[in-house]
Amino acid sequence: FIMILGMGFRFAQLDSLPPEMTSDHVEKILDSNRVYNGEFNIFFANNGGREPIHMYVMSAFSNLPGLDFNHFTLKLLAALESLITLPILVWMGVEVMGERNRRFGLLVGLLLAAMVAVSYWHVAITRQALRIVMTPIFTALLLIFLSRAMRHNRRADYVKAALVLGFGLYAYQAVRMLPVVIVVGIGIAVVVRNISWRERFLYGVNLAVLVFISLMVFLPMLHYSTEDPDHFWRRTAGRLLGDDVITEQLADGTIVERNATPEEQMDAFNANVPILMTNIRN
């Protein structure tokens, strides 16, 4: 029932709602077409800088029978990614909350999936075909394996979490916050659990394994970030410091562009940091 409900919210009149593309959609279609024609970018520097997974999947998806490089295919792909999220959330509920009571964990997972199935925000980003719709998938998978790692400290769970994190960093920029979640989670496990120093040491070893494997998966992107840090960090810098290029209209009506001054960037920083802190608290 939850899956059918989720399908209704995501697929109903998908061909006509929303009706028109934005420049963001055009950029994705052009980029996925470039992938199809052999331009295998690690990071797409245009349009503010974007991670590549969605463009590669879109390139393959557009070649299925009856589909093409167009707006509807973009929306259909996002709707499928969004729908896949729901059973993963059920799994997450079972793993995180069902250690002692499997039935309770299943109830939490079903409730979570039901809420997301009709969530305004999740449906809105889905139907707008935004890449961020992949973030809940990687976050939920990471929390599944991280919760196992925190409880049981098994190497296999760290390896799975590392692979999810490594590939997730190619999906959307918000995933860059998840390493902090991992460190905090393992730190809580080490402090709260009544275990020996040897077991605490094993937590540290397994965390090092997680870091190493995720770093190996992330290595191509890391190399790109050192070669072209301006493009790699542009969105992050823009959220904190404002746009680096400002468009102004002179008194005679002429439109000019200029670089933002350090004072303007500091003003933007002072205005944006409280918003960031509020989001982190929430």
NULO-691385 format. One record per residue (C-alpha): residue in one letter; residue number from 1; x, y, z. Coordinates in Angstrom, 3 decimals. Example, Ala and Ser with C-alpha at 12.3 -4.5 7.8 and 13.67 -1.06 7.14 Angstrom:
<r:A | k:1 | X:12.300 | Y:-4.500 | Z:7.800>
<r:S | k:2 | X:13.670 | Y:-1.060 | Z:7.140>
! end
This chain:
<r:F | k:1 | X:0.000 | Y:0.000 | Z:0.000>
<r:I | k:2 | X:2.830 | Y:2.405 | Z:0.880>
<r:M | k:3 | X:4.584 | Y:1.710 | Z:-2.434>
<r:I | k:4 | X:1.349 | Y:2.233 | Z:-4.388>
<r:L | k:5 | X:0.774 | Y:5.492 | Z:-2.502>
<r:G | k:6 | X:4.333 | Y:6.583 | Z:-3.259>
<r:M | k:7 | X:3.898 | Y:5.723 | Z:-6.927>
<r:G | k:8 | X:0.732 | Y:7.809 | Z:-7.106>
<r:F | k:9 | X:2.421 | Y:10.889 | Z:-5.680>
<r:R | k:10 | X:5.469 | Y:10.494 | Z:-7.940>
<r:F | k:11 | X:4.083 | Y:9.238 | Z:-11.259>
<r:A | k:12 | X:0.609 | Y:10.799 | Z:-11.568>
<r:Q | k:13 | X:0.579 | Y:13.137 | Z:-14.618>
<r:L | k:14 | X:4.372 | Y:13.026 | Z:-14.645>
<r:D | k:15 | X:4.423 | Y:13.852 | Z:-18.364>
<r:S | k:16 | X:2.756 | Y:17.228 | Z:-17.755>
<r:L | k:17 | X:3.584 | Y:18.171 | Z:-14.130>
<r:P | k:18 | X:5.799 | Y:20.100 | Z:-13.900>
<r:P | k:19 | X:5.308 | Y:21.190 | Z:-17.519>
<r:E | k:20 | X:8.508 | Y:23.057 | Z:-18.371>
<r:M | k:21 | X:12.248 | Y:22.699 | Z:-17.969>
<r:T | k:22 | X:14.541 | Y:25.110 | Z:-16.171>
<r:S | k:23 | X:18.133 | Y:25.803 | Z:-17.158>
<r:D | k:24 | X:19.171 | Y:23.158 | Z:-14.622>
<r:H | k:25 | X:17.305 | Y:20.467 | Z:-16.559>
<r:V | k:26 | X:18.848 | Y:21.599 | Z:-19.839>
<r:E | k:27 | X:22.334 | Y:21.365 | Z:-18.327>
<r:K | k:28 | X:21.674 | Y:17.793 | Z:-17.113>
<r:I | k:29 | X:20.388 | Y:16.675 | Z:-20.502>
<r:L | k:30 | X:23.358 | Y:18.210 | Z:-22.311>
<r:D | k:31 | X:25.805 | Y:16.664 | Z:-19.836>
<r:S | k:32 | X:24.242 | Y:13.194 | Z:-20.044>
<r:N | k:33 | X:24.378 | Y:13.477 | Z:-23.834>
<r:R | k:34 | X:28.085 | Y:14.302 | Z:-23.625>
<r:V | k:35 | X:28.599 | Y:11.175 | Z:-21.514>
<r:Y | k:36 | X:26.792 | Y:9.147 | Z:-24.179>
<r:N | k:37 | X:29.143 | Y:10.622 | Z:-26.797>
<r:G | k:38 | X:32.249 | Y:9.634 | Z:-24.840>
<r:E | k:39 | X:33.060 | Y:12.567 | Z:-22.513>
<r:F | k:40 | X:33.535 | Y:10.718 | Z:-19.222>
<r:N | k:41 | X:33.816 | Y:13.571 | Z:-16.711>
<r:I | k:42 | X:34.687 | Y:12.887 | Z:-13.080>
<r:F | k:43 | X:33.078 | Y:16.195 | Z:-12.082>
<r:F | k:44 | X:30.910 | Y:18.540 | Z:-14.148>
<r:A | k:45 | X:32.327 | Y:22.019 | Z:-13.630>
<r:N | k:46 | X:29.523 | Y:23.886 | Z:-15.427>
<r:N | k:47 | X:26.374 | Y:25.178 | Z:-13.720>
<r:G | k:48 | X:28.135 | Y:25.720 | Z:-10.396>
<r:G | k:49 | X:29.823 | Y:22.313 | Z:-10.310>
<r:R | k:50 | X:28.000 | Y:18.972 | Z:-9.983>
<r:E | k:51 | X:28.746 | Y:15.373 | Z:-9.063>
<r:P | k:52 | X:28.474 | Y:12.888 | Z:-11.968>
<r:I | k:53 | X:26.381 | Y:9.814 | Z:-11.010>
<r:H | k:54 | X:23.026 | Y:11.246 | Z:-12.083>
<r:M | k:55 | X:24.368 | Y:12.223 | Z:-15.515>
<r:Y | k:56 | X:25.845 | Y:8.752 | Z:-16.122>
<r:V | k:57 | X:22.630 | Y:7.002 | Z:-15.062>
<r:M | k:58 | X:20.593 | Y:9.430 | Z:-17.180>
<r:S | k:59 | X:22.821 | Y:8.679 | Z:-20.169>
<r:A | k:60 | X:22.178 | Y:4.931 | Z:-19.871>
<r:F | k:61 | X:18.491 | Y:5.352 | Z:-18.967>
<r:S | k:62 | X:17.815 | Y:7.576 | Z:-21.996>
<r:N | k:63 | X:18.763 | Y:4.718 | Z:-24.332>
<r:L | k:64 | X:16.018 | Y:2.403 | Z:-23.093>
<r:P | k:65 | X:13.209 | Y:1.726 | Z:-25.609>
<r:G | k:66 | X:10.761 | Y:4.615 | Z:-25.856>
<r:L | k:67 | X:12.967 | Y:7.075 | Z:-23.969>
<r:D | k:68 | X:15.288 | Y:9.849 | Z:-25.101>
<r:F | k:69 | X:17.367 | Y:12.721 | Z:-23.772>
<r:N | k:70 | X:14.435 | Y:14.895 | Z:-22.695>
<r:H | k:71 | X:12.551 | Y:16.372 | Z:-19.750>
<r:F | k:72 | X:10.229 | Y:13.407 | Z:-19.252>
<r:T | k:73 | X:13.117 | Y:10.951 | Z:-19.002>
<r:L | k:74 | X:14.746 | Y:13.161 | Z:-16.377>
<r:K | k:75 | X:11.542 | Y:13.177 | Z:-14.334>
<r:L | k:76 | X:10.965 | Y:9.448 | Z:-14.778>
<r:L | k:77 | X:14.485 | Y:8.619 | Z:-13.601>
<r:A | k:78 | X:14.106 | Y:10.824 | Z:-10.515>
<r:A | k:79 | X:10.711 | Y:9.234 | Z:-9.753>
<r:L | k:80 | X:12.231 | Y:5.738 | Z:-9.873>
<r:E | k:81 | X:15.151 | Y:6.788 | Z:-7.654>
<r:S | k:82 | X:12.647 | Y:8.323 | Z:-5.258>
<r:L | k:83 | X:10.521 | Y:5.179 | Z:-5.181>
<r:I | k:84 | X:13.555 | Y:2.964 | Z:-4.503>
<r:T | k:85 | X:14.155 | Y:5.060 | Z:-1.380>
<r:L | k:86 | X:10.977 | Y:3.809 | Z:0.336>
<r:P | k:87 | X:11.918 | Y:0.120 | Z:0.871>
<r:I | k:88 | X:15.440 | Y:1.220 | Z:1.855>
<r:L | k:89 | X:13.874 | Y:3.373 | Z:4.583>
<r:V | k:90 | X:11.907 | Y:0.360 | Z:5.833>
<r:W | k:91 | X:15.195 | Y:-1.566 | Z:6.010>
<r:M | k:92 | X:16.803 | Y:1.354 | Z:7.857>
<r:G | k:93 | X:14.003 | Y:1.405 | Z:10.426>
<r:V | k:94 | X:14.430 | Y:-2.323 | Z:11.063>
<r:E | k:95 | X:18.224 | Y:-2.091 | Z:11.404>
<r:V | k:96 | X:18.387 | Y:1.065 | Z:13.526>
<r:M | k:97 | X:15.374 | Y:0.471 | Z:15.805>
<r:G | k:98 | X:14.799 | Y:-3.287 | Z:15.641>
<r:E | k:99 | X:17.904 | Y:-4.715 | Z:17.293>
<r:R | k:100 | X:15.994 | Y:-5.887 | Z:20.388>
<r:N | k:101 | X:12.450 | Y:-5.859 | Z:19.019>
<r:R | k:102 | X:12.247 | Y:-6.676 | Z:15.311>
<r:R | k:103 | X:8.516 | Y:-6.001 | Z:15.201>
<r:F | k:104 | X:9.015 | Y:-2.488 | Z:16.607>
<r:G | k:105 | X:11.798 | Y:-1.820 | Z:14.096>
<r:L | k:106 | X:9.535 | Y:-2.907 | Z:11.246>
<r:L | k:107 | X:6.776 | Y:-0.620 | Z:12.532>
<r:V | k:108 | X:9.214 | Y:2.320 | Z:12.632>
<r:G | k:109 | X:10.458 | Y:1.514 | Z:9.124>
<r:L | k:110 | X:6.937 | Y:1.295 | Z:7.693>
<r:L | k:111 | X:5.921 | Y:4.537 | Z:9.390>
<r:L | k:112 | X:9.047 | Y:6.262 | Z:8.074>
<r:A | k:113 | X:8.441 | Y:5.018 | Z:4.530>
<r:A | k:114 | X:4.780 | Y:6.046 | Z:4.689>
<r:M | k:115 | X:5.680 | Y:9.571 | Z:5.799>
<r:V | k:116 | X:8.307 | Y:9.971 | Z:3.075>
<r:A | k:117 | X:5.921 | Y:8.505 | Z:0.477>
<r:V | k:118 | X:3.670 | Y:11.562 | Z:0.920>
<r:S | k:119 | X:6.335 | Y:14.044 | Z:2.101>
<r:Y | k:120 | X:5.957 | Y:17.401 | Z:0.383>
<r:W | k:121 | X:9.715 | Y:17.953 | Z:0.228>
<r:H | k:122 | X:10.588 | Y:14.509 | Z:-1.090>
<r:V | k:123 | X:7.829 | Y:14.580 | Z:-3.707>
<r:A | k:124 | X:8.732 | Y:18.145 | Z:-4.740>
<r:I | k:125 | X:12.429 | Y:17.417 | Z:-5.354>
<r:T | k:126 | X:11.412 | Y:14.201 | Z:-7.142>
<r:R | k:127 | X:9.027 | Y:15.825 | Z:-9.588>
<r:Q | k:128 | X:11.501 | Y:18.660 | Z:-10.159>
<r:A | k:129 | X:14.039 | Y:15.934 | Z:-11.107>
<r:L | k:130 | X:16.680 | Y:17.341 | Z:-8.760>
<r:R | k:131 | X:19.851 | Y:15.323 | Z:-8.142>
<r:I | k:132 | X:19.426 | Y:15.704 | Z:-4.383>
<r:V | k:133 | X:16.779 | Y:12.948 | Z:-4.527>
<r:M | k:134 | X:19.688 | Y:10.475 | Z:-4.408>
<r:T | k:135 | X:20.921 | Y:11.808 | Z:-1.047>
<r:P | k:136 | X:18.316 | Y:9.993 | Z:1.123>
<r:I | k:137 | X:19.254 | Y:6.697 | Z:-0.586>
<r:F | k:138 | X:22.946 | Y:6.951 | Z:0.288>
<r:T | k:139 | X:22.224 | Y:8.412 | Z:3.737>
<r:A | k:140 | X:19.810 | Y:5.608 | Z:4.649>
<r:L | k:141 | X:22.191 | Y:2.903 | Z:3.410>
<r:L | k:142 | X:25.050 | Y:4.477 | Z:5.350>
<r:L | k:143 | X:22.985 | Y:4.618 | Z:8.561>
<r:I | k:144 | X:22.086 | Y:0.925 | Z:8.138>
<r:F | k:145 | X:25.712 | Y:-0.199 | Z:8.022>
<r:L | k:146 | X:26.912 | Y:2.448 | Z:10.506>
<r:S | k:147 | X:24.373 | Y:1.321 | Z:13.119>
<r:R | k:148 | X:25.597 | Y:-2.263 | Z:12.664>
<r:A | k:149 | X:29.208 | Y:-1.120 | Z:12.978>
<r:M | k:150 | X:28.464 | Y:0.861 | Z:16.149>
<r:R | k:151 | X:26.747 | Y:-2.137 | Z:17.800>
<r:H | k:152 | X:28.849 | Y:-5.097 | Z:16.663>
<r:N | k:153 | X:32.148 | Y:-3.615 | Z:15.405>
<r:R | k:154 | X:32.352 | Y:-6.113 | Z:12.526>
<r:R | k:155 | X:34.803 | Y:-5.334 | Z:9.726>
<r:A | k:156 | X:32.292 | Y:-6.213 | Z:6.973>
<r:D | k:157 | X:29.884 | Y:-3.485 | Z:8.098>
<r:Y | k:158 | X:32.676 | Y:-0.890 | Z:7.961>
<r:V | k:159 | X:33.584 | Y:-2.002 | Z:4.442>
<r:K | k:160 | X:29.961 | Y:-1.690 | Z:3.284>
<r:A | k:161 | X:29.640 | Y:1.737 | Z:4.916>
<r:A | k:162 | X:32.889 | Y:2.796 | Z:3.220>
<r:L | k:163 | X:31.619 | Y:1.777 | Z:-0.220>
<r:V | k:164 | X:28.303 | Y:3.599 | Z:0.318>
<r:L | k:165 | X:30.125 | Y:6.740 | Z:1.426>
<r:G | k:166 | X:32.711 | Y:6.568 | Z:-1.362>
<r:F | k:167 | X:30.155 | Y:6.241 | Z:-4.141>
<r:G | k:168 | X:27.724 | Y:8.609 | Z:-2.410>
<r:L | k:169 | X:30.282 | Y:11.399 | Z:-2.720>
<r:Y | k:170 | X:29.780 | Y:11.133 | Z:-6.490>
<r:A | k:171 | X:26.023 | Y:11.635 | Z:-6.112>
<r:Y | k:172 | X:25.366 | Y:14.993 | Z:-4.453>
<r:Q | k:173 | X:27.332 | Y:17.588 | Z:-2.523>
<r:A | k:174 | X:25.343 | Y:17.183 | Z:0.720>
<r:V | k:175 | X:26.914 | Y:13.720 | Z:1.139>
<r:R | k:176 | X:30.155 | Y:15.510 | Z:2.024>
<r:M | k:177 | X:28.677 | Y:15.998 | Z:5.511>
<r:L | k:178 | X:28.320 | Y:12.251 | Z:6.166>
<r:P | k:179 | X:31.973 | Y:11.619 | Z:7.207>
<r:V | k:180 | X:31.205 | Y:13.802 | Z:10.242>
<r:V | k:181 | X:28.213 | Y:11.550 | Z:11.039>
<r:I | k:182 | X:30.455 | Y:8.468 | Z:10.861>
<r:V | k:183 | X:33.135 | Y:9.875 | Z:13.175>
<r:V | k:184 | X:30.530 | Y:11.071 | Z:15.696>
<r:G | k:185 | X:28.698 | Y:7.731 | Z:15.549>
<r:I | k:186 | X:31.785 | Y:5.603 | Z:16.143>
<r:G | k:187 | X:32.912 | Y:8.058 | Z:18.843>
<r:I | k:188 | X:29.590 | Y:7.609 | Z:20.650>
<r:A | k:189 | X:29.919 | Y:3.817 | Z:20.439>
<r:V | k:190 | X:33.424 | Y:3.868 | Z:21.908>
<r:V | k:191 | X:32.429 | Y:6.180 | Z:24.774>
<r:V | k:192 | X:29.018 | Y:4.729 | Z:25.665>
<r:R | k:193 | X:29.645 | Y:1.000 | Z:25.364>
<r:N | k:194 | X:31.147 | Y:-0.791 | Z:28.354>
<r:I | k:195 | X:34.027 | Y:-2.460 | Z:26.502>
<r:S | k:196 | X:37.728 | Y:-3.157 | Z:27.022>
<r:W | k:197 | X:40.556 | Y:-1.033 | Z:25.670>
<r:R | k:198 | X:41.311 | Y:-3.784 | Z:23.163>
<r:E | k:199 | X:37.783 | Y:-3.512 | Z:21.773>
<r:R | k:200 | X:38.094 | Y:0.276 | Z:21.660>
<r:F | k:201 | X:41.326 | Y:-0.169 | Z:19.722>
<r:L | k:202 | X:39.496 | Y:-2.432 | Z:17.239>
<r:Y | k:203 | X:36.911 | Y:0.316 | Z:16.739>
<r:G | k:204 | X:39.762 | Y:2.633 | Z:15.756>
<r:V | k:205 | X:41.286 | Y:0.046 | Z:13.401>
<r:N | k:206 | X:37.952 | Y:-0.596 | Z:11.694>
<r:L | k:207 | X:37.307 | Y:3.134 | Z:11.377>
<r:A | k:208 | X:40.721 | Y:3.478 | Z:9.703>
<r:V | k:209 | X:39.722 | Y:0.701 | Z:7.265>
<r:L | k:210 | X:36.500 | Y:2.586 | Z:6.493>
<r:V | k:211 | X:38.441 | Y:5.796 | Z:5.833>
<r:F | k:212 | X:40.962 | Y:4.013 | Z:3.605>
<r:I | k:213 | X:38.390 | Y:2.198 | Z:1.435>
<r:S | k:214 | X:36.122 | Y:5.214 | Z:1.018>
<r:L | k:215 | X:39.188 | Y:7.299 | Z:0.154>
<r:M | k:216 | X:40.191 | Y:4.792 | Z:-2.534>
<r:V | k:217 | X:36.726 | Y:5.028 | Z:-4.098>
<r:F | k:218 | X:36.823 | Y:8.819 | Z:-3.807>
<r:L | k:219 | X:40.387 | Y:9.100 | Z:-5.161>
<r:P | k:220 | X:39.490 | Y:10.233 | Z:-8.732>
<r:M | k:221 | X:37.288 | Y:12.992 | Z:-7.333>
<r:L | k:222 | X:39.946 | Y:13.896 | Z:-4.777>
<r:H | k:223 | X:42.475 | Y:14.256 | Z:-7.591>
<r:Y | k:224 | X:40.064 | Y:16.519 | Z:-9.446>
<r:S | k:225 | X:39.543 | Y:18.638 | Z:-6.315>
<r:T | k:226 | X:43.288 | Y:19.277 | Z:-6.038>
<r:E | k:227 | X:43.616 | Y:20.121 | Z:-9.750>
<r:D | k:228 | X:40.582 | Y:22.418 | Z:-9.912>
<r:P | k:229 | X:39.599 | Y:23.433 | Z:-6.352>
<r:D | k:230 | X:37.719 | Y:26.553 | Z:-7.515>
<r:H | k:231 | X:35.119 | Y:24.518 | Z:-9.402>
<r:F | k:232 | X:35.017 | Y:21.700 | Z:-6.842>
<r:W | k:233 | X:34.300 | Y:24.046 | Z:-3.904>
<r:R | k:234 | X:32.294 | Y:26.678 | Z:-5.814>
<r:R | k:235 | X:28.858 | Y:25.678 | Z:-4.503>
<r:T | k:236 | X:30.104 | Y:25.363 | Z:-0.916>
<r:A | k:237 | X:31.870 | Y:28.719 | Z:-1.104>
<r:G | k:238 | X:28.828 | Y:30.288 | Z:-2.714>
<r:R | k:239 | X:26.531 | Y:29.093 | Z:0.094>
<r:L | k:240 | X:28.850 | Y:30.583 | Z:2.735>
<r:L | k:241 | X:30.418 | Y:33.600 | Z:1.021>
<r:G | k:242 | X:27.808 | Y:34.499 | Z:-1.597>
<r:D | k:243 | X:28.413 | Y:34.670 | Z:-5.327>
<r:D | k:244 | X:31.992 | Y:35.449 | Z:-6.340>
<r:V | k:245 | X:30.704 | Y:37.410 | Z:-9.354>
<r:I | k:246 | X:28.046 | Y:40.103 | Z:-8.832>
<r:T | k:247 | X:25.834 | Y:41.464 | Z:-11.609>
<r:E | k:248 | X:24.863 | Y:45.135 | Z:-11.307>
<r:Q | k:249 | X:22.872 | Y:47.639 | Z:-13.326>
<r:L | k:250 | X:24.425 | Y:51.067 | Z:-13.765>
<r:A | k:251 | X:22.464 | Y:54.325 | Z:-13.754>
<r:D | k:252 | X:22.335 | Y:54.347 | Z:-17.583>
<r:G | k:253 | X:20.860 | Y:50.840 | Z:-17.629>
<r:T | k:254 | X:24.062 | Y:49.022 | Z:-18.574>
<r:I | k:255 | X:24.489 | Y:45.567 | Z:-17.013>
<r:V | k:256 | X:28.003 | Y:44.899 | Z:-15.705>
<r:E | k:257 | X:29.672 | Y:42.098 | Z:-13.792>
<r:R | k:258 | X:32.353 | Y:42.484 | Z:-11.137>
<r:N | k:259 | X:34.093 | Y:40.352 | Z:-8.540>
<r:A | k:260 | X:32.673 | Y:40.474 | Z:-5.021>
<r:T | k:261 | X:34.776 | Y:42.445 | Z:-2.557>
<r:P | k:262 | X:36.135 | Y:40.816 | Z:0.643>
<r:E | k:263 | X:33.750 | Y:43.036 | Z:2.633>
<r:E | k:264 | X:30.747 | Y:41.760 | Z:0.654>
<r:Q | k:265 | X:31.858 | Y:38.162 | Z:1.110>
<r:M | k:266 | X:32.253 | Y:38.702 | Z:4.859>
<r:D | k:267 | X:28.766 | Y:40.220 | Z:5.044>
<r:A | k:268 | X:27.379 | Y:37.183 | Z:3.234>
<r:F | k:269 | X:29.291 | Y:34.871 | Z:5.573>
<r:N | k:270 | X:27.894 | Y:36.608 | Z:8.662>
<r:A | k:271 | X:24.378 | Y:36.294 | Z:7.233>
<r:N | k:272 | X:24.706 | Y:32.638 | Z:6.138>
<r:V | k:273 | X:26.447 | Y:31.062 | Z:9.137>
<r:P | k:274 | X:23.440 | Y:31.462 | Z:11.483>
<r:I | k:275 | X:21.290 | Y:29.722 | Z:8.840>
<r:L | k:276 | X:23.849 | Y:26.898 | Z:8.604>
<r:M | k:277 | X:23.915 | Y:26.522 | Z:12.399>
<r:T | k:278 | X:20.104 | Y:26.393 | Z:12.508>
<r:N | k:279 | X:20.074 | Y:23.666 | Z:9.820>
<r:I | k:280 | X:22.693 | Y:21.618 | Z:11.684>
<r:R | k:281 | X:20.717 | Y:21.942 | Z:14.935>
<r:N | k:282 | X:17.486 | Y:20.915 | Z:13.195>
! end
